Amino acid sequence: MLIRRIYDVLFNTFGPQGWWPGDTPLEVAIGAILTQNTAWRNVEKAINNLKKEGLLDIKRLLSLSLEDLKELIRPAGFYNQKAQRLKSFLLWLLEKGGCLTEINESTAEIRRELLKIRGIGKETADSILLYAMDRPVFVVDAYTKRILSRHNIIEEKADYDIVQAMFVENLPRSVALYKEYHALLVKLGKDYCKSKNPLCETCPLKTVFMSD
């Protein structure tokens, strides 16, 4: 099974990734929103700003003025939009009781609600579900699509849901496996399957497709 073989090769090559970094579910969710269209190192700077001020708390963040929040998350880029998204997400979370891991609704219902929040798309919603809430939802990102399309497994502009279904249908329904697989694809995308000057000759997946 190709999807599983890809995972095995990546895991044997890179080992466990321990992704997503974050001390609490709330921090992970904030990171998922801030990482849209920016590098993770910039997100870390923004989150560290919030940590230094003791603001990684839902009520403290909501009491913060929008302008102050913008300034603190400025390193993550697009801070005007992201500050609004964070506020909207936090208001939703407060309505749900304030704790991501204690929301009792179905995964499908939570996902529908997250997608109603302006600025939160499928990748961000699924990242929150998987990494902050430990729900078995496979995350598809630009790295995933790039890797699969370059190996002619999907079309370059394949629909998010179609790509996601490919993994869900070919893997056990496991939070730990979904987390690890996504992280391994990110690692491959950053180190080998780059948008420019990819390292195809030394790519770990070369052996997988040579043997097909």
Helices and strands as residue ranges (DSSP letters): H 2-14, H 25-34, H 40-52, H 58-63, H 66-72, G 74-76, H 79-95, G 100-102, H 107-116, H 122-127, I 128-132, H 142-150, H 160-170, H 175-191, G 200-202, H 206-210
